[in-house]
Amino acid sequence: MHKTASQDPRARAKRGCRAAGPSQETAKTGTPWIRRLALAASLVPLLVPAGSCLNFEGYEQTPELTTEVDDWRDEVIYQILVDRFANGDKGNDYRVQLGAPARYHGGDWQGIEDKLPYLQELGVTTLWISPVIKNVETDADVDGYHGYWAQDFTELNPHFGDLVALRRLVDAAHERDMLVIIDIVANHVGQLFYYDINLNGHADEQLQGNGIDSPVTYINEYDPDFDARGIQSFTSLGEAGPAPIIFGNDPATNHMPPNPAVFRNPAVYNRKGRTLDFEVEDQLLHGDFPGGLKDVDTTRCDVKEAFVDVYARIIEQTNADGFRIDTIKHVEHEFWRYFSQRVRQRLALQGKTNFFMFGEAFDGRDDLVGSFTQQLPPGEAELDCAGGGPALTSDQLDSAFYFPQYFQAVRDVLQQAQSTDRIQALWEQRPTTWGTEPASGGVGIAPADIPVNFLDNHDVPRFLYNVRELDIAVQRKLLHNALVFLYTAPGVPCLYYGTEQEFRGGNDPANREDLWDSGFDQTGATFQWIARLAKVRKAYASLRRGELAVTWSSARTGDEEDAGIFAFERNGGTNKNGYSLVVINSNQVHASHTAFEGAAMTVLAPAGATLEDVLSGDTWTVADDGTLDVTVEAMSAVILVPAGDVVSLN
Amino acid sequence: MATRGRAPIILASSLVLLAAPAAFAAPPETPPPPAEPEPEPEPEPEPSADDDDAPTVSAEDLLRMQRRLDALESEVEHLRGELDDARDAQAEPEPEPESAPKPAPKPKPKPGPLSVGSVRDGQRAPDYADGFHFGSYGRVVAAGDARGRPGRDADIVGRGSRFDESTYAELELRREDHWEQTGAYTRVVATVAVRHPIFHYNGDFEAAIALRNLYIEELDLGLKGLSFWAGSRMYRGDDIYVLDWWPLDNLNTIGGGAGYQFKGGSFIKVHAGVNQPTTSFYRQLVARPLPLNQPGETDVAILDRQQILTSYKIGHVFDIGESGGGVKLVGYGETHHVRAGQRELSGESREFEEVPADNGYVAGGELSLFTGKRSTHLNLWVRHAWDLAAYGEFARPFQLAPDATTKGARELVVALGGNYEVSFFGVMMGAYFRRFRNASPDLDVHDLNEGIVLVRPQFWFGKVAGAAIEGSYQAQQRAVFPGLEDDTSGPLFSSLWRVGVMPFWAPAGRGSYARPHIRAWYMVTIRDEGARSLYALDDVFSVRPVDHLIGFGAEWWFGSTSYFRD
């Protein structure tokens, strides 16, 4: 790790150090007296530079890699859209247009470092930050502020800072026992080229067809519709073969040929045009992502090697702790096998183990999402890419962003009060849909036990937006209730920035508000609630590492006595604090309890055990028959632990 | 009304003027010291107690006396050179036959080579002579890189060799008067400057022209030794010719100033002025509908603030010995100030952000040693600028502090300049170290340390030609790193070596500061990988480790107030 001289980021910058100054020059003058004075004067420039060198306090050195985490389930991830979190350095404010949600707003890595105390107060332990590499600046009047429009994999995004700023952020986080996850994309690059369909060497938007003999077709050469044959060129005489692609040459918007050189080879792109139907596998895997984001042929060995190289390099240069990987469902499983294994191997050789890689598949199908974490053996063809390295195995990613839960639990249950049994059903699938064996050299936890849970993110409307029709007090209760679910469900909670400030933006980019507008207030009810939940989670290991057992769910959503109840136990984790029971009532109308028609919930806690709600202090006692009837108010929850295990959160 | 009857005073003042060794300054574009005779210090005459009793002199007499004075000064300078040569010869270890005394040289029609560098300062009246005067600095350059491209500045530091400077000229017209009724002197100066490219280069019947001086200056109005001025002015101190640079003070404002020259050699000067660089830091124009329901639009200045500058200089010249040598000490300070304002947010109609007020300061000093012989001198400057002043007078402050001010920006300059001449040999030198940190708390590409050491020995062949050889090493350290692909161990370091030769014809004879010159030159530049990385992809400088420069041209200066010390 780097040495950190001061916790004050301002104090670290721009200090004097060594320097090579200009050489001494003397001039002979007319008298000895003046000559001596001249000699003395000429020595002065040698003395001054000695205190003037550029001092990065060790951050100019490529860092040694270290492993900073024991069990990723202990972490609380906080997703940061870097451009919107905090502006710590106005020196990198290029193209900033605060009033336009789709433009750069000025946030940067320095701003995150400055606000680490705020995040620590919130209970955050891991930062997931936007992609760090250089992007297309702006495209169709939308900026690449989000970071998902890669142009140069060998350079950092100057809007966010420089290598020192990123290294220092990672180091400052580590100093606070926090981790950093970097967002990456391997499915596509930015809109770096167009298809020269009419072969005129110019990016056109054109109409083809006369409407009588042929249909009138609108063609945008940057983003033409999918063609399974590959985008075809077309002249007045008809089709003329595959359309050539032409890279941009506009430095102002950074529509430039990509780096490294392998990405300047047209053959590394699938060149089939814009995906129209994600249900069609060819389109899903080989189509350009809507918006003209060019799909890379991730089955090619050179592409696999290049992605491992450029992304492992970021970790080698920063000592960050994990990858969040974008759009994994648009990339073949074989790529993830190669990529995840080679990254783990490469980093482990340098001292970085327990490196966490979780992918995002924006999809409600649990089998699809989980498939990227399963042990799936490599095919014969892909073994060719193994080269001289270790043999490829069945390992893939460590985890995935739990989109199925977002739809079936957060949206359906916690926002819309649908039946809670769907959560149970979903969770019960996981041991079959997700991997159940830890990846070799991975985080040491079966993927099925470490899904990354979330209530919302930068691709979906914020939680409060989806309940905006309700009374404001009800909205907050729903959010707080969902947060209990987030912080107690198996896996790793991932909080989207701004949730603590009750941001309520709708779809992208409205859900990407500037956090500084909140004044980084730490007194709000939701901030305090989240901070408390984080302390609870930290205090009780069973909530982080315990085995799961769903103890109650209900198909009922009306005025039934258990409508809205969802309860689950977390058992084990460590020798201490080995048991907890979470009971959530998602019903928005009435209190419910963990019984129906006389049958009460059976729990693992022994009969006679007194369980205390760590949120309210209320207690319940397990009945002699091993059942527990807990009544929970509407849109509320309890987190019960053995009374003897209760610890002070202060 | 111009005087017609004050010959003694004019003469005395002229002597005072001539007695004050010239100093040098030039605009950023280049001008070096003008060729002016270096006089012997002489006691400053007191003004006549009764002006009405002063004898009258006709204009013709005045002109004749002025010419005579010029000739005498030229002769003095010539004799000094002869004396120096004789002393040098005597200093040789091998005895030489004593030469017969030479006859006194005849006065030359024009002043001989100048003596410059650093000398005493103060409000002397430089060559006040009634009437219109013309002065100029200029250089015209035809140069290329031996591969078909035109010559181009190859320095990586802020101030480097003059070999690769481009065409630039100043044309000065001034009017000078002595007023009989008040005893004051008046000078009105207008200086037009033109820079490359000029018509015979690109055929465009247009030019980049600036009016770099337009001011009036008064001397001895109400009090002997008091001067003041008002107008638009290049306002400068001593320079380093070989770097084309005024390390301590070089302000360009519209304003005014005053000074006082004490009899004992001390002087004090103050100045205040305004300017408004054309940058968004000072001004923002936005379109607004015309008022009163008129169709169309007009520009409205939402942000419209000027930079208010003041400068303060105090100094003293210590005479040492009888040969004209001495020491000058100068203390210097500046303040810069802009008021607060507001700016419309980009892309937002009538959404404004506050623009805070800003300030800057400079403190510095100069130690100047001079022999009084053939412009031999050594100057040392130390200058520190804070906040707004650290960015320079006309720059747009960038990489601001989190509060959108320049607070925290710093610039430190330590510079040396000098000249030494003896017989047929001379050497000029310039060196500096500069440390700049912008206001942004983090180090970035704009934060740098840089420096150069440049030496230019020169030899005169007889008195009509010579050759200069220039060698320099310059280095820069920027707070930036290579891309992710490379391991890093420190910020970018870049450097280059330059060696050049410049033969010249020197109609004005020997002297580092004697002009005009008609000259040719060759310079080789050797840049390291760091230096190449400072240039954009496909820039030839980004790929050439060795570069050549071949040029031919001319340089002159004469009679321009830009290079008078005042």
HADDOCK unambig.tbl for C-alpha pairs under 7 A between the chains (distance, minus, plus):
assign (segid A and resid 10 and name CA) (segid B and resid 441 and name CA) 6.07 0.50 0.50
assign (segid A and resid 13 and name CA) (segid B and resid 441 and name CA) 6.01 0.50 0.50
assign (segid A and resid 13 and name CA) (segid B and resid 442 and name CA) 5.35 0.50 0.50
assign (segid A and resid 13 and name CA) (segid B and resid 443 and name CA) 6.38 0.50 0.50
assign (segid A and resid 14 and name CA) (segid B and resid 442 and name CA) 6.76 0.50 0.50
assign (segid A and resid 14 and name CA) (segid B and resid 443 and name CA) 6.02 0.50 0.50
assign (segid A and resid 21 and name CA) (segid B and resid 433 and name CA) 6.20 0.50 0.50
assign (segid A and resid 21 and name CA) (segid B and resid 451 and name CA) 6.42 0.50 0.50
assign (segid A and resid 22 and name CA) (segid B and resid 431 and name CA) 6.81 0.50 0.50
assign (segid A and resid 22 and name CA) (segid B and resid 432 and name CA) 6.48 0.50 0.50
assign (segid A and resid 22 and name CA) (segid B and resid 433 and name CA) 6.11 0.50 0.50
assign (segid A and resid 22 and name CA) (segid B and resid 451 and name CA) 5.54 0.50 0.50
assign (segid A and resid 22 and name CA) (segid B and resid 452 and name CA) 5.74 0.50 0.50
assign (segid A and resid 22 and name CA) (segid B and resid 453 and name CA) 5.89 0.50 0.50
assign (segid A and resid 23 and name CA) (segid B and resid 453 and name CA) 6.37 0.50 0.50
assign (segid A and resid 27 and name CA) (segid B and resid 378 and name CA) 6.45 0.50 0.50
assign (segid A and resid 27 and name CA) (segid B and resid 418 and name CA) 6.58 0.50 0.50
assign (segid A and resid 27 and name CA) (segid B and resid 420 and name CA) 6.71 0.50 0.50
assign (segid A and resid 28 and name CA) (segid B and resid 420 and name CA) 6.50 0.50 0.50
assign (segid A and resid 29 and name CA) (segid B and resid 371 and name CA) 6.21 0.50 0.50
assign (segid A and resid 29 and name CA) (segid B and resid 376 and name CA) 6.27 0.50 0.50
assign (segid A and resid 29 and name CA) (segid B and resid 377 and name CA) 6.48 0.50 0.50
assign (segid A and resid 29 and name CA) (segid B and resid 420 and name CA) 6.79 0.50 0.50
assign (segid A and resid 30 and name CA) (segid B and resid 371 and name CA) 4.99 0.50 0.50
assign (segid A and resid 34 and name CA) (segid B and resid 369 and name CA) 6.51 0.50 0.50
assign (segid A and resid 38 and name CA) (segid B and resid 369 and name CA) 6.92 0.50 0.50
assign (segid A and resid 38 and name CA) (segid B and resid 378 and name CA) 6.50 0.50 0.50
assign (segid A and resid 41 and name CA) (segid B and resid 380 and name CA) 6.31 0.50 0.50
assign (segid A and resid 42 and name CA) (segid B and resid 416 and name CA) 6.86 0.50 0.50
assign (segid A and resid 45 and name CA) (segid B and resid 414 and name CA) 5.64 0.50 0.50
assign (segid A and resid 45 and name CA) (segid B and resid 415 and name CA) 6.82 0.50 0.50
assign (segid A and resid 45 and name CA) (segid B and resid 433 and name CA) 6.69 0.50 0.50
assign (segid A and resid 49 and name CA) (segid B and resid 433 and name CA) 6.94 0.50 0.50
assign (segid A and resid 52 and name CA) (segid B and resid 435 and name CA) 6.48 0.50 0.50
assign (segid A and resid 53 and name CA) (segid B and resid 449 and name CA) 6.78 0.50 0.50
assign (segid A and resid 54 and name CA) (segid B and resid 479 and name CA) 6.57 0.50 0.50
assign (segid A and resid 60 and name CA) (segid B and resid 488 and name CA) 6.18 0.50 0.50
assign (segid A and resid 60 and name CA) (segid B and resid 489 and name CA) 5.44 0.50 0.50
assign (segid A and resid 60 and name CA) (segid B and resid 490 and name CA) 4.93 0.50 0.50
assign (segid A and resid 60 and name CA) (segid B and resid 491 and name CA) 6.63 0.50 0.50
assign (segid A and resid 61 and name CA) (segid B and resid 488 and name CA) 5.30 0.50 0.50
assign (segid A and resid 61 and name CA) (segid B and resid 489 and name CA) 4.43 0.50 0.50
assign (segid A and resid 61 and name CA) (segid B and resid 490 and name CA) 6.49 0.50 0.50
assign (segid A and resid 62 and name CA) (segid B and resid 487 and name CA) 5.75 0.50 0.50
assign (segid A and resid 62 and name CA) (segid B and resid 488 and name CA) 5.34 0.50 0.50
assign (segid A and resid 62 and name CA) (segid B and resid 489 and name CA) 6.61 0.50 0.50
assign (segid A and resid 88 and name CA) (segid B and resid 402 and name CA) 6.69 0.50 0.50
assign (segid A and resid 89 and name CA) (segid B and resid 402 and name CA) 6.17 0.50 0.50
assign (segid A and resid 89 and name CA) (segid B and resid 440 and name CA) 6.35 0.50 0.50
assign (segid A and resid 90 and name CA) (segid B and resid 399 and name CA) 6.23 0.50 0.50
assign (segid A and resid 90 and name CA) (segid B and resid 400 and name CA) 5.90 0.50 0.50
assign (segid A and resid 90 and name CA) (segid B and resid 401 and name CA) 6.50 0.50 0.50
assign (segid A and resid 90 and name CA) (segid B and resid 402 and name CA) 5.79 0.50 0.50
assign (segid A and resid 90 and name CA) (segid B and resid 440 and name CA) 6.74 0.50 0.50
assign (segid A and resid 91 and name CA) (segid B and resid 398 and name CA) 6.92 0.50 0.50
assign (segid A and resid 91 and name CA) (segid B and resid 399 and name CA) 3.69 0.50 0.50
assign (segid A and resid 91 and name CA) (segid B and resid 400 and name CA) 5.70 0.50 0.50
assign (segid A and resid 91 and name CA) (segid B and resid 440 and name CA) 5.58 0.50 0.50
assign (segid A and resid 97 and name CA) (segid B and resid 346 and name CA) 5.45 0.50 0.50
assign (segid A and resid 97 and name CA) (segid B and resid 347 and name CA) 6.66 0.50 0.50
assign (segid A and resid 99 and name CA) (segid B and resid 348 and name CA) 6.32 0.50 0.50
assign (segid A and resid 154 and name CA) (segid B and resid 483 and name CA) 5.71 0.50 0.50
assign (segid A and resid 154 and name CA) (segid B and resid 484 and name CA) 5.11 0.50 0.50
assign (segid A and resid 154 and name CA) (segid B and resid 485 and name CA) 5.98 0.50 0.50
assign (segid A and resid 155 and name CA) (segid B and resid 483 and name CA) 5.07 0.50 0.50
assign (segid A and resid 155 and name CA) (segid B and resid 484 and name CA) 5.76 0.50 0.50
assign (segid A and resid 313 and name CA) (segid B and resid 484 and name CA) 6.71 0.50 0.50
assign (segid A and resid 313 and name CA) (segid B and resid 485 and name CA) 6.89 0.50 0.50
assign (segid A and resid 314 and name CA) (segid B and resid 484 and name CA) 6.71 0.50 0.50
assign (segid A and resid 317 and name CA) (segid B and resid 484 and name CA) 6.82 0.50 0.50
